[in-house]
Amino acid sequence: MLALKPNCECCDADLAWDSPDAFICSFECTWCRDCASGRLGGRCPNCGGGLEPRPVRPSAALARYPGQRERAPLSPACRTPAV
């Protein structure tokens, strides 16, 4: 089951569990739409994999299996200023 991390690992933007603006790689690194398509160029800086829209968990399942509450740490690759 996906963790549904609550924030972008690059800019720390909030990402609701049902957000269409959340993108993930195959390791579930989580990014906002702006970072995924802009700064990261559609590639995860942690593993090099492609970024895809994160699936939305149906509300009935979300009530029983909520997303992760702990914020994900920022990726070391995003700690340097964007170029």
TAWO-V749686 format. One record per helix or strand of 3 or more residues. SS is the DSSP state (helix for helix, strand for strand). FROM is the first residue (numbers start at 1). LEN is the number of residues. If there is no record, write none. Layout:
((SS,FROM,LEN) (SS,FROM,LEN))
This chain:
((strand,22,3) (strand,30,3) (helix,33,7) (helix,59,6) (helix,76,3))
